Amino acid sequence: MMENRLARVGWRLLPWLLPVTVLVLWEYGGRTSDSIYLPPLSDVLVALREDWVWEGAQDDLLPSLQRFALGYVLGAVLGIAFGLAIGSSRRVAEYTTPTMEFLRALPAVAVLPIAVLLFGLGNGMRISIIAFGVLFPVLVNTIAGARSVRQERVDVARMYGLSRLQVIRRVVLPSAIPMISAGLRVGLPIALIMMVVSELVGGQNGIGFYLTQAQSMFDIAGMFTALLILGILGNVINAAYSWVENRRLHWASHL
């Protein structure tokens, strides 16, 4: 019995073995290396406490999270709405596919100068860039999910007199949820990346702005703190989405 408990504890601790080893090697390498580009982990943690506790979180972290949330929601809503329309109608697909494929081939980073011209250097530009990056993963997965709906389900819904919009809402959308969820998950790290990229250009606050400021002042420890925060944010956001997916979308696996 005791051996089984120890085995379970060991399996739970196993995923932490690699990150702990990396952190220990980081501290050791920073202490023993003569390179100024590898500060010890302890120095980075000191900078993290000084720059990001309270004031730093309010000045840079919260604005970044707000832009991230707004851009992600906007891109997700547009991707789901257009994806359901394209995936449910062959005529709409014929009219929109060339334009969609053209826009999908454009990297979100390459659209940044256009967004600056259209929206200036304010939050509108940053939110639009995040939304553009999220849009196409959600759009493509929604189209695939809408097209994978069993035709007999659509036929039965039409036999009961449901309109096209009712069929999309009650039949197509629930059946496409697994694919939509996959697109939403893919869009999360893209939104995080585009959040930082948009803040590198003419920003006045945010994680990307802090990163450029630390670089300009040759604050190596500060640059590493920004990277740590981004890595932690990525893990927290992914864990939160997994929790919501497991709690709220578990029924989708039975479709």
C-alpha positions as CSV (number, residue, x, y, z in Angstrom):
1,M,0.0,0.0,0.0
2,M,2.8,2.4,0.9
3,E,4.6,1.5,-2.2
4,N,1.6,2.3,-4.3
5,R,1.3,5.7,-2.7
6,L,5.0,6.4,-3.2
7,A,4.6,5.4,-6.8
8,R,1.6,7.8,-7.3
9,V,3.5,10.7,-5.7
10,G,6.5,9.9,-7.8
11,W,4.4,10.1,-11.0
12,R,2.9,13.4,-9.9
13,L,6.3,14.9,-9.2
14,L,7.9,13.6,-12.4
15,P,6.6,16.4,-14.7
16,W,8.4,18.9,-12.4
17,L,11.7,17.2,-12.6
18,L,12.8,18.8,-15.9
19,P,11.8,22.4,-15.0
20,V,13.4,22.2,-11.6
21,T,16.6,20.8,-13.2
22,V,16.6,23.6,-15.7
23,L,16.3,26.2,-12.9
24,V,19.1,24.7,-10.9
25,L,21.4,24.6,-13.9
26,W,20.4,28.2,-14.7
27,E,21.4,29.3,-11.3
28,Y,24.6,27.3,-11.4
29,G,25.5,28.5,-14.9
30,G,24.8,32.2,-14.0
31,R,27.0,31.9,-10.9
32,T,29.9,30.2,-12.6
33,S,29.8,31.8,-16.1
34,D,31.7,35.0,-16.9
35,S,29.0,36.0,-19.5
36,I,27.0,39.1,-18.6
37,Y,24.2,37.7,-20.8
38,L,23.3,34.9,-18.4
39,P,22.3,36.4,-15.0
40,P,21.7,33.9,-12.2
41,L,18.1,32.9,-11.5
42,S,18.3,34.5,-8.1
43,D,19.0,37.9,-9.7
44,V,16.1,37.5,-12.1
45,L,13.8,36.7,-9.2
46,V,14.9,39.8,-7.4
47,A,14.2,41.9,-10.5
48,L,10.8,40.1,-10.8
49,R,9.9,41.1,-7.3
50,E,11.1,44.7,-7.7
51,D,9.6,45.4,-11.1
52,W,6.4,43.3,-11.2
53,V,4.9,43.2,-7.7
54,W,2.0,45.6,-7.3
55,E,3.1,48.7,-9.4
56,G,4.6,46.7,-12.3
57,A,1.5,44.4,-12.4
58,Q,-0.8,47.4,-12.5
59,D,1.2,49.4,-15.1
60,D,2.2,46.6,-17.5
61,L,0.7,43.2,-16.7
62,L,-3.0,44.3,-16.4
63,P,-3.1,46.4,-19.6
64,S,-1.5,43.4,-21.5
65,L,-4.1,41.0,-20.2
66,Q,-6.9,43.4,-21.1
67,R,-5.7,43.6,-24.7
68,F,-5.2,39.9,-24.8
69,A,-8.7,39.2,-23.6
70,L,-10.4,41.7,-25.9
71,G,-8.4,40.6,-29.0
72,Y,-8.9,36.9,-28.3
73,V,-12.6,37.2,-27.8
74,L,-13.0,39.4,-30.9
75,G,-11.0,37.0,-33.1
76,A,-12.8,34.0,-31.7
77,V,-16.3,35.4,-32.2
78,L,-15.5,36.5,-35.8
79,G,-13.9,33.1,-36.5
80,I,-16.9,31.1,-35.2
81,A,-19.5,33.3,-36.9
82,F,-17.8,33.3,-40.3
83,G,-16.8,29.7,-40.0
84,L,-20.3,28.6,-39.4
85,A,-21.5,30.6,-42.4
86,I,-18.9,29.3,-44.7
87,G,-19.1,25.7,-43.5
88,S,-22.9,25.6,-43.7
89,S,-23.3,27.1,-47.1
90,R,-21.6,25.9,-50.3
91,R,-22.5,29.2,-52.0
92,V,-21.0,31.3,-49.3
93,A,-17.9,29.1,-49.4
94,E,-17.5,29.6,-53.1
95,Y,-17.7,33.4,-52.8
96,T,-15.4,33.7,-49.8
97,T,-12.8,31.0,-50.1
98,P,-10.3,32.8,-52.4
99,T,-10.3,35.9,-50.1
100,M,-10.0,33.8,-47.0
101,E,-7.1,31.8,-48.4
102,F,-5.4,35.1,-49.4
103,L,-5.8,36.6,-45.9
104,R,-4.9,33.4,-44.2
105,A,-1.5,33.4,-46.0
106,L,-0.6,36.7,-44.5
107,P,1.4,36.5,-41.2
108,A,-0.1,38.6,-38.5
109,V,3.2,40.3,-37.9
110,A,3.3,41.4,-41.6
111,V,-0.1,43.1,-41.1
112,L,1.2,45.2,-38.2
113,P,2.3,48.2,-40.4
114,I,-1.1,48.3,-42.0
115,A,-2.8,48.2,-38.6
116,V,-0.6,51.1,-37.5
117,L,-1.7,53.1,-40.5
118,L,-5.4,52.3,-39.9
119,F,-5.7,52.5,-36.2
120,G,-2.6,54.5,-35.0
121,L,-0.5,53.4,-32.1
122,G,-3.3,53.0,-29.6
123,N,-5.1,50.0,-28.2
124,G,-7.2,49.6,-31.3
125,M,-4.2,48.6,-33.3
126,R,-3.0,46.1,-30.7
127,I,-6.4,44.5,-30.2
128,S,-6.9,44.2,-34.0
129,I,-3.5,42.5,-34.4
130,I,-4.4,40.0,-31.7
131,A,-7.8,39.4,-33.2
132,F,-6.3,38.9,-36.7
133,G,-3.9,36.3,-35.3
134,V,-6.7,34.4,-33.5
135,L,-9.2,34.6,-36.4
136,F,-7.9,32.1,-38.8
137,P,-7.2,29.1,-36.5
138,V,-10.7,29.4,-35.2
139,L,-12.2,30.1,-38.6
140,V,-10.6,27.0,-40.3
141,N,-11.5,24.7,-37.5
142,T,-15.0,26.0,-37.3
143,I,-15.4,25.4,-41.1
144,A,-14.1,21.8,-40.7
145,G,-16.4,21.2,-37.8
146,A,-19.5,22.6,-39.6
147,R,-18.7,20.4,-42.7
148,S,-18.3,17.3,-40.5
149,V,-21.9,17.4,-39.3
150,R,-23.9,14.2,-40.3
151,Q,-26.3,15.0,-43.1
152,E,-29.0,12.9,-41.6
153,R,-29.1,15.3,-38.5
154,V,-29.5,18.3,-40.8
155,D,-32.2,16.5,-42.8
156,V,-34.2,15.5,-39.6
157,A,-34.0,19.1,-38.4
158,R,-35.4,20.4,-41.7
159,M,-38.2,17.8,-41.6
160,Y,-39.3,19.3,-38.3
161,G,-39.5,22.7,-40.0
162,L,-36.4,24.4,-38.6
163,S,-35.1,27.4,-40.5
164,R,-31.5,27.6,-41.8
165,L,-30.5,29.7,-38.8
166,Q,-32.2,27.3,-36.4
167,V,-30.4,24.4,-38.0
168,I,-27.0,26.1,-37.6
169,R,-27.7,27.0,-34.0
170,R,-29.2,23.8,-32.8
171,V,-27.5,21.2,-35.0
172,V,-24.4,22.5,-36.7
173,L,-22.9,24.5,-33.9
174,P,-23.2,21.8,-31.2
175,S,-21.7,19.2,-33.6
176,A,-18.8,21.5,-34.5
177,I,-17.9,22.3,-30.8
178,P,-15.0,19.8,-30.6
179,M,-13.3,21.4,-33.7
180,I,-14.1,24.9,-32.5
181,S,-12.6,24.1,-29.2
182,A,-9.4,22.9,-30.9
183,G,-9.2,26.1,-32.8
184,L,-9.7,28.2,-29.7
185,R,-6.9,26.3,-28.0
186,V,-4.5,26.9,-30.9
187,G,-5.4,30.6,-30.9
188,L,-4.4,31.1,-27.2
189,P,-0.6,31.1,-27.7
190,I,-1.0,33.1,-30.9
191,A,-2.9,35.7,-29.1
192,L,-0.2,35.9,-26.4
193,I,2.5,36.2,-29.1
194,M,0.7,38.9,-31.0
195,M,0.0,40.8,-27.7
196,V,3.8,41.1,-27.1
197,V,4.6,41.9,-30.8
198,S,2.0,44.7,-30.9
199,E,3.4,46.2,-27.7
200,L,6.9,46.4,-29.1
201,V,5.8,49.1,-31.5
202,G,5.1,52.5,-30.0
203,G,3.8,51.1,-26.8
204,Q,3.5,53.0,-23.5
205,N,2.8,50.1,-21.2
206,G,2.5,46.3,-21.3
207,I,4.9,43.3,-21.2
208,G,6.3,44.0,-24.7
209,F,6.9,47.7,-23.8
210,Y,8.7,46.6,-20.6
211,L,10.8,44.2,-22.7
212,T,11.9,46.9,-25.1
213,Q,12.7,49.3,-22.2
214,A,14.8,46.6,-20.4
215,Q,16.6,46.0,-23.7
216,S,17.4,49.7,-24.3
217,M,18.8,50.0,-20.7
218,F,20.7,46.7,-21.1
219,D,18.8,45.3,-18.2
220,I,19.4,41.6,-18.9
221,A,17.7,40.4,-15.7
222,G,14.7,42.5,-16.5
223,M,14.5,41.0,-20.0
224,F,14.5,37.5,-18.4
225,T,11.7,38.5,-16.0
226,A,9.5,39.4,-19.0
227,L,10.2,36.0,-20.5
228,L,9.4,34.2,-17.2
229,I,6.1,36.1,-16.9
230,L,5.1,35.2,-20.5
231,G,5.9,31.5,-19.9
232,I,3.9,31.5,-16.7
233,L,1.0,33.3,-18.4
234,G,1.0,30.7,-21.2
235,N,0.8,27.8,-18.7
236,V,-1.9,29.5,-16.6
237,I,-4.0,30.4,-19.6
238,N,-3.7,26.9,-21.1
239,A,-4.5,25.2,-17.7
240,A,-7.5,27.5,-17.3
241,Y,-8.8,26.6,-20.7
242,S,-8.3,22.9,-20.1
243,W,-10.3,23.1,-16.9
244,V,-13.1,24.9,-18.7
245,E,-13.0,22.4,-21.6
246,N,-13.1,19.4,-19.2
247,R,-15.9,20.9,-17.1
248,R,-18.1,22.4,-19.7
249,L,-17.4,20.6,-23.0
250,H,-17.1,17.0,-21.8
251,W,-20.4,16.2,-23.5
252,A,-18.9,17.0,-26.9
253,S,-16.9,13.8,-26.9
254,H,-20.1,11.8,-27.2
255,L,-21.3,13.5,-30.4
